[in-house]
Amino acid sequence: MSPFNPSSVLFAKHAQHVVLVHFPVALFLTGVACDTASRWANREKLATVAGFNLIVAAFAAIPTAITGALAWQWQLEGQELKGVLLLHLILSIAATIVMCAVAWLKLRKQQGSGHVRTYMLSLEYLGLVLIMLTAHLGGYVSGVNVS
């Protein structure tokens, strides 16, 4: 199998998930960092950048979740998940839901009062924690974190 053969890259049993997962993670992390900086520096343009990053991150999370489910079906032939892989799946679903909730709130622009703004930032930080835990377990499952 050649690394330059497009079919070997596009139709590998799990390669798409491993590649796609970096986009929502990076976009969400950048969005939360920009949102935090916009509140600290009181800059509306940073808040706009944060909103775009968080919305695109949620959209990028959907195909990532789909390819993760496909990798489970293709590579593990739909076996019952246990242990770390099951926890990775549960945390990824929770992270995707939080990312979509943040994006939905950003799209609805319901950030008028200070309480809602604090609630949004708390939800974003919850998403960060879920993403970090999911990524750690994903690295463990893939063998990257095993010494």
Secondary structure, DSSP 8 states (H G I E B T S, - for coil): --TT-HHHHHT-SSHHHHHHTHHHHHHHHHHHHHHHHHHHHT-HHHHHHHHHHHHHHHHHHHHHHHHHHHHHHHHSTT----HHHHHHHHHHHHHHHHHHHHHHHHHHT---SHHHHHHHHHHHHHHHHHHHHHHHHHHHHHTSS--
